[in-house]
């Protein structure tokens, strides 16, 4: 077994883990909710990366602040884990910790539109509803609609009778404004 930190995951009380004071990373509310759903459905699949401050008997977060935050603010996650957070401990000085934090943040990458559209198409083809996809993937209905058009999913509806339920909010507003001005 390698001596990498992940081979030494420990579970510590949430109150013993705290944020560092230098992380520039922020997560939008939608992505934070998606992280909560991910932990709710899949559990903690990645430990929080920390260093140990022996003088204060605290673990300082290097990477994983938002995974920590999910447990802190969601009682169901806290209860399921018995108030224990999975962590790994690095031995690094402050400059090396800051560099590690930035590397972790920047290495996460982004989803390509084409790749995400292909995933959405496969989920729709597999029987998932629009609501399920939006809920489970943290998407707005308009984003899903754009991805459907990218994949050519709209071609599956070529011979289907039109329904007002397919109108976008903008289309509904335009129709409503038109009807109001026609009177």
Buried (B, 14 or more C-beta within 10 A) or exposed (E): EEEEBEEEBEEBEBEBBBEBEEBEEEEEEEEBBBBBBBBEEEEBEBBBBBBBEEEEEBBBBBBBBBBBBBBBEBEEBBEBBEBBBBBBBBEBEEEEBBEBBBEBEEEEEEEEEEEBBBBBBEBBEEEBEBEEBBBBBBBEEEBBBBBBEBBEBEEEEEEEEEEEEEEEEEEEEEEEEEEEEEE
